[in-house]
């Protein structure tokens, strides 16, 4: 029995493309998951297997550009949202790490990522506030130390600011995720256009 490999290769390429595209679309609903990268990888594999026909140079370059835009856009929008709500650079970093941890710790689309972003930014901002307070106490003479009531009031204020920064990180993560979802659907449109034309 002879297998016609020339017929099997395009089928394999199409199956890989469909799997990567669907996986990328679903993955784009998870802020820390590189859904656009998976879609682009599927198109690249399809092109390698089929000799770049029908997804040729124009389609591949368009998809690569969209993939880069999705990755950069998600990071930039998430950071801008966190900064808008008063988060520091450390808070943005904490939100990013928390988003990754939350995605895997609570694998419910969006919920784990957003909760992780909020808690990561909150933890970093609280750490910064505590370090700032400790430095201020060290620089202040013992007679000028704040009373317990003043210290508690300042701690409450720090907690409020950190929670606001965490909320900003979560809002930024949602906006960044929405941008990637939109770009992922545009990428699917480019693929279907390339396949049909």
C-alpha positions, -999 to 999 in steps of 0.1 A, spaced: 0 0 0 15 33 -11 7 65 8 4 96 -13 24 120 9 19 149 -15 -18 148 -6 -12 143 31 10 174 35 -16 200 27 -41 183 49 -15 183 78 -8 219 71 -44 228 72 -51 209 104 -21 226 121 -33 259 110 -68 254 123 -56 240 157 -31 269 162 -57 295 151 -84 281 174 -59 278 203 -47 313 197 -82 327 197 -91 309 229 -57 319 244 -62 356 236 -89 355 263 -61 349 289 -40 381 293 -8 362 299 -12 337 271 4 346 237 -26 339 215 -14 361 186 19 343 187 2 309 184 -19 321 154 12 335 137 31 303 144 3 282 128 4 304 97 42 301 95 41 263 98 14 262 71 36 283 49 66 261 55 47 229 47 29 242 16 57 262 1 41 296 10 10 289 -11 -16 303 -5 -3 321 26 25 340 8 49 368 17 22 395 20 1 374 44 31 363 65 44 398 69 10 411 78 5 384 104 40 390 118 33 427 121 -1 421 138 15 396 162 41 422 172 14 448 176 -7 425 198 23 417 221 35 453 223 0 467 226 -11 444 254 20 454 274 17 491 267 -20 493 274 -17 473 306 11 496 318 -7 527 308 -38 516 327 -18 509 358 1 542 355 -32 561 350 -44 549 384 -11 559 401 8 526 400 46 529 401 69 510 378 73 483 405 35 481 406 33 475 369 60 448 372 41 432 401 9 433 380 26 415 351 40 388 374 7 385 392 -11 382 359 11 353 349 8 335 382 -30 342 383 -35 327 349 -20 294 359 -32 294 395 -68 301 387 -73 289 351 -107 305 346 -106 329 316 -99 364 327 -107 359 364 -73 344 374 -53 369 353 -72 400 366 -71 388 403 -33 381 399 -27 415 383 -46 432 411 -28 413 439 6 416 423 3 454 419 -11 457 454 17 437 470 44 458 452 28 491 461 23 481 497 60 470 499 71 504 485 49 522 510 63 502 539 98 508 527 91 546 524 76 547 559 106 528 574 130 552 557 111 582 570 111 567 606 148 561 604 154 597 593 131 612 620 143 619 655 126 597 682 107 627 696 92 634 662 80 599 655 43 597 646 18 585 671 0 552 667 -31 569 655 -11 588 628 8 557 618 -25 538 614 -40 566 594 -10 566 571 -12 528 568 -48 532 557 -39 558 532 -11 536 518 -35 507 515 -60 528 497 -34 541 472 -21 505 467 -56 492 461 -62 519 436 -30 510 418 -40 474 418 -74 483 403 -56 502 376 -34 472 368 -65 450 365 -83 476 343 -51 479 322 -50 441 319 -86 440 307 -80 467 281 -48 450 269 -66 417 266 -94 433 246 -68 448 222 -52 413 217 -86 397 212 -94 423 185 -60 418 168 -64 380 170 -97 382 151 -80 405 125 -53 379 121 -79 352 115 -94 374 88 -60 378 71 -56 340 72 -90 333 57 -85 360 31 -51 345 21 -66 310 19 -97 321 -1 -80 345 -26 
